[in-house]
Amino acid sequence: MKIGLIGTGMLGNSVGIHLLRSGYGLTAYNRTIEKTKELKDNGAQIVLTPKEVAVNSDVVITVIKDSKAVTQVSFEKDGIIDGNHNDLVVCDMSTINPLDSKNISKKFLEYNISMLDTPVMGGPNLAITGDLVMMVAGNKKTFSKCKDLFNTIANKVFFVGENGSAHAVKLAMNLQITLLALALSEGITLSRAVKVDPKIFLEILNSTYFRTGMSENKALKMIQDKYDATFTLENLKKDINIISETSKSLGLDLPMIKKAEEVYGKAVTEGYGKLDYTGILAYLKKLNEKI
C-alpha cells in the first residue's frame, strides 16, 4: 500500500517518519516545502501539488489546519480529485467540524472516492513510535481495507460510526484537554497564592483518583515554566472555536467551553499562542502577578 501525506506540521511529520520506518512508501506535500525536509531525508518522495500525492498513492492522509484547508487541497485546482484513480481512499487526520466532514465526504463520493475521518490523540511524541489513539468513521469496508495501516499508526483504533462522528469524538476529547489544562493551572495558581509549593499540590493530586496523564507527565514542567510545544495553545484555541461552532449547530449549550474560549482567546491575544497548550498557566500567572 502506497501512502500519501498532505500536511507535514509537527503531527504530520511524525506520522510520516513512522510510516517510512515501518516500510511504507510515502509521497508528501506541504504548502511550505521546507517543512518536508526531514521526510525527504528519510526517503519520502516530495511533490508540489496534492494532485501528485493522489496519483502516487493508494491512501492519502490529510493532516491540515481546518475544513477550509481540507476543502482546498481536495477540490481546488491540482487537488486530490485531479489525481483520482480506482479505489483511492482519503483519510482526514485534521481536527475539523464534524458537519463539514460529512459534507466533504459526500463530495468525495461524487468522484467515487471513499473518505474516512481518522483523527488521533497523542501528539508528535506518540506518533513517531506508532502509539497514537485513532478514531475512525465512514464506510466500514474501507475501514477494514485500511486496518493494517491504522494499526501501524496507532496502538488503539476505534471505529465509531458514520462520517463526522469520529471528528465529533475528537472534539469531545479536546474539550477534556481544554478544561483539564485550565483546572490544573488554576490549582497551581491557587496553591502559589497561599505560599504552598506547587510540587506539594501536585504530589497530593497525583496520590488521588483525580490524577491525570497531564498532572503526572506535564505539570512538573509547567511549574518550571517549561512550555515546549507539542500542541500549541493557539491550535487548541482553534479547536475550541470548532467545539463552540459544532455545539451551536447541534443546539447544545456547553457553558464551560464558552468560558474556556474566552480565556484561551485572551491568552492568544496576550502573546502566549506559540507555547504548548499548558502555557495557559503562564497566562494565569501574568493575570495574577500582583498576588
ChimeraX attribute file (.defattr): number of C-alpha atoms within 10 A of each C-alpha:
attribute: neighborCount
match mode: 1-to-1
recipient: residues
	/A:1	13
	/A:2	13
	/A:3	23
	/A:4	30
	/A:5	27
	/A:6	27
	/A:7	28
	/A:8	26
	/A:9	17
	/A:10	17
	/A:11	23
	/A:12	27
	/A:13	24
	/A:14	23
	/A:15	28
	/A:16	31
	/A:17	23
	/A:18	21
	/A:19	22
	/A:20	17
	/A:21	13
	/A:22	14
	/A:23	9
	/A:24	18
	/A:25	18
	/A:26	26
	/A:27	26
	/A:28	32
	/A:29	24
	/A:30	21
	/A:31	14
	/A:32	11
	/A:33	13
	/A:34	9
	/A:35	16
	/A:36	23
	/A:37	13
	/A:38	15
	/A:39	23
	/A:40	15
	/A:41	10
	/A:42	14
	/A:43	14
	/A:44	24
	/A:45	17
	/A:46	20
	/A:47	16
	/A:48	14
	/A:49	19
	/A:50	31
	/A:51	22
	/A:52	21
	/A:53	29
	/A:54	31
	/A:55	18
	/A:56	21
	/A:57	24
	/A:58	19
	/A:59	23
	/A:60	26
	/A:61	27
	/A:62	27
	/A:63	26
	/A:64	22
	/A:65	17
	/A:66	16
	/A:67	18
	/A:68	12
	/A:69	15
	/A:70	24
	/A:71	17
	/A:72	14
	/A:73	21
	/A:74	23
	/A:75	17
	/A:76	14
	/A:77	13
	/A:78	18
	/A:79	20
	/A:80	27
	/A:81	21
	/A:82	17
	/A:83	18
	/A:84	21
	/A:85	16
	/A:86	8
	/A:87	12
	/A:88	20
	/A:89	25
	/A:90	26
	/A:91	23
	/A:92	24
	/A:93	25
	/A:94	25
	/A:95	26
	/A:96	28
	/A:97	25
	/A:98	23
	/A:99	17
	/A:100	19
	/A:101	26
	/A:102	19
	/A:103	14
	/A:104	19
	/A:105	20
	/A:106	16
	/A:107	17
	/A:108	18
	/A:109	12
	/A:110	9
	/A:111	13
	/A:112	16
	/A:113	20
	/A:114	22
	/A:115	28
	/A:116	28
	/A:117	36
	/A:118	30
	/A:119	25
	/A:120	26
	/A:121	16
	/A:122	16
	/A:123	18
	/A:124	20
	/A:125	15
	/A:126	19
	/A:127	27
	/A:128	20
	/A:129	19
	/A:130	23
	/A:131	19
	/A:132	25
	/A:133	21
	/A:134	23
	/A:135	26
	/A:136	28
	/A:137	23
	/A:138	23
	/A:139	16
	/A:140	15
	/A:141	10
	/A:142	16
	/A:143	22
	/A:144	12
	/A:145	11
	/A:146	17
	/A:147	13
	/A:148	12
	/A:149	17
	/A:150	22
	/A:151	16
	/A:152	19
	/A:153	26
	/A:154	22
	/A:155	15
	/A:156	15
	/A:157	17
	/A:158	13
	/A:159	18
	/A:160	18
	/A:161	15
	/A:162	15
	/A:163	25
	/A:164	26
	/A:165	22
	/A:166	28
	/A:167	29
	/A:168	25
	/A:169	17
	/A:170	26
	/A:171	24
	/A:172	13
	/A:173	13
	/A:174	18
	/A:175	19
	/A:176	13
	/A:177	16
	/A:178	24
	/A:179	15
	/A:180	16
	/A:181	20
	/A:182	21
	/A:183	13
	/A:184	22
	/A:185	24
	/A:186	16
	/A:187	17
	/A:188	24
	/A:189	20
	/A:190	15
	/A:191	17
	/A:192	17
	/A:193	14
	/A:194	9
	/A:195	8
	/A:196	13
	/A:197	13
	/A:198	19
	/A:199	15
	/A:200	12
	/A:201	16
	/A:202	20
	/A:203	13
	/A:204	12
	/A:205	17
	/A:206	15
	/A:207	10
	/A:208	9
	/A:209	7
	/A:210	9
	/A:211	15
	/A:212	15
	/A:213	9
	/A:214	14
	/A:215	19
	/A:216	13
	/A:217	10
	/A:218	15
	/A:219	23
	/A:220	15
	/A:221	12
	/A:222	21
	/A:223	19
	/A:224	8
	/A:225	13
	/A:226	16
	/A:227	21
	/A:228	15
	/A:229	15
	/A:230	16
	/A:231	18
	/A:232	19
	/A:233	25
	/A:234	21
	/A:235	18
	/A:236	21
	/A:237	23
	/A:238	18
	/A:239	23
	/A:240	23
	/A:241	19
	/A:242	20
	/A:243	25
	/A:244	21
	/A:245	13
	/A:246	19
	/A:247	17
	/A:248	12
	/A:249	11
	/A:250	10
	/A:251	8
	/A:252	11
	/A:253	11
	/A:254	12
	/A:255	9
	/A:256	11
	/A:257	19
	/A:258	14
	/A:259	12
	/A:260	18
	/A:261	20
	/A:262	13
	/A:263	17
	/A:264	25
	/A:265	19
	/A:266	16
	/A:267	23
	/A:268	18
	/A:269	11
	/A:270	11
	/A:271	11
	/A:272	21
	/A:273	23
	/A:274	16
	/A:275	21
	/A:276	20
	/A:277	25
	/A:278	30
	/A:279	26
	/A:280	27
	/A:281	26
	/A:282	20
	/A:283	21
	/A:284	17
	/A:285	17
	/A:286	13
	/A:287	11
	/A:288	12
	/A:289	9
	/A:290	6
	/A:291	10
